[in-house]
């Protein structure tokens, strides 16, 4: 399914945790080793990487990006309108 040797980084954006919370505050970037392990689990269970991460996450996941840099908004600037 996936060629795990080509997966170097997985970025997870978690969903907002409630009113007044900005979703971009919660990001996690998995290391290459962690990303390859998740890839292998996905292959072994015949599921997508997204499905594997969502099933093992305590927080709701909004998006998953594989091998690409993601622009992360500075939370101090993003919440200016809420003040």
C-alpha positions in Angstrom: 0.0 0.0 0.0 2.6 2.6 1.1 6.3 2.7 0.4 7.4 3.5 3.9 11.0 4.2 2.8 9.6 7.4 1.1 7.8 8.7 4.3 10.0 11.1 6.2 7.6 13.3 8.2 3.9 13.3 9.2 2.3 16.5 10.4 -0.9 16.2 12.4 -3.2 19.2 13.0 -5.7 18.6 15.8 -9.2 19.9 15.7 -10.3 22.8 17.9 -10.9 21.8 21.5 -13.9 24.0 21.9 -15.2 27.6 21.5 -12.5 30.2 21.6 -9.7 27.7 20.8 -7.9 28.0 17.5 -7.2 24.7 15.8 -3.7 25.7 14.6 -2.6 25.9 18.2 -2.3 22.1 18.3 0.2 20.6 15.9 2.4 17.6 16.1 5.2 16.7 13.7 6.2 13.0 13.9 9.9 12.2 13.4 11.1 10.0 10.5 11.2 7.0 12.8 7.7 7.5 14.1 6.4 8.2 10.6 7.8 5.0 9.3 6.4 3.0 12.2 2.9 4.5 11.6 3.3 3.7 7.9 4.2 0.1 8.7 1.2 -0.3 11.0 -1.0 1.1 8.2 0.4 -1.4 5.7 0.1 -4.3 8.2 -3.5 -3.5 9.0 -4.5 -2.6 5.4 -5.7 0.8 6.5 -4.7 4.4 5.6 -2.2 6.3 7.7 -4.9 8.8 8.5 -7.2 6.0 9.8 -4.4 4.6 12.0 -3.6 8.0 13.5 -7.2 8.8 14.1 -7.9 5.5 15.8 -4.9 6.0 18.2 -5.3 9.7 19.0 -6.9 10.9 22.2 -7.7 14.3 20.5 -9.8 14.7 17.3 -7.6 15.1 14.2 -8.4 17.8 11.7 -5.8 17.0 9.0 -2.7 15.0 8.3 0.1 16.0 5.9 2.8 13.6 4.7 6.3 14.8 3.7 5.4 18.4 3.2 6.2 21.5 5.2 3.0 23.1 6.6 2.7 26.8 7.3 1.7 27.0 11.0 0.0 30.2 12.0 1.4 32.0 15.0 -1.4 31.6 17.7 -0.5 35.0 19.2 -1.5 36.6 15.9 -4.4 34.3 15.1 -6.4 35.1 18.2 -6.2 38.9 17.9 -9.9 39.1 16.7 -11.0 37.1 19.7 -9.7 39.7 22.3 
